[in-house]
Amino acid sequence: MKYLRQSAIILLLSFLGEMLHGFIPFPVPASVYGLLLMLLALCTGILKLSQVRETAAFLVEIMPVMFIPAAVGLLDAWPALRPIWFPVTVITVLTTVLVMAVTGQVTQLMIRHGRKTNQKNHGKTNQQHMEREK
């Protein structure tokens, strides 16, 4: 029952993302809207991580299987891709490296920011505790 409830929550957010895609005239995929709604719900506390954790972990585990249809589609499109395979490969590799580098930098910035915030909060807590002891 837990997995059914978690799946329903994820599907509801995906459906809301589809609806937003229909209403907002930007060239953004509906799945991105759904992910943004999930992030917003998690960050605001509307949705707790424990309410979707197990099903989300399962979906991440089976994600490679989801790429099989896309790979088969590429094989079917090989005659059209043959003349442009080299530029497509170069662009794919370069953009992958760029995305990895940017993601790494953003992650490092967030970790540093989190450490500074924790140090500030920890320092205030110790300072308040010492003042109370006086």
Buried (B, 14 or more C-beta within 10 A) or exposed (E): EEEEEBBEBBEEBBEBBBEBBEEEEEEEEBEEBBBBBBEEBBEEEEBEEEBBEEBBEEBEEEEEEEEEEEEEEEEEEEEEEEEEEEEEEEEEEEEEEEEEEEEEEEEEEEEEEEEEEEEEEEEEEEEEEEEEEE
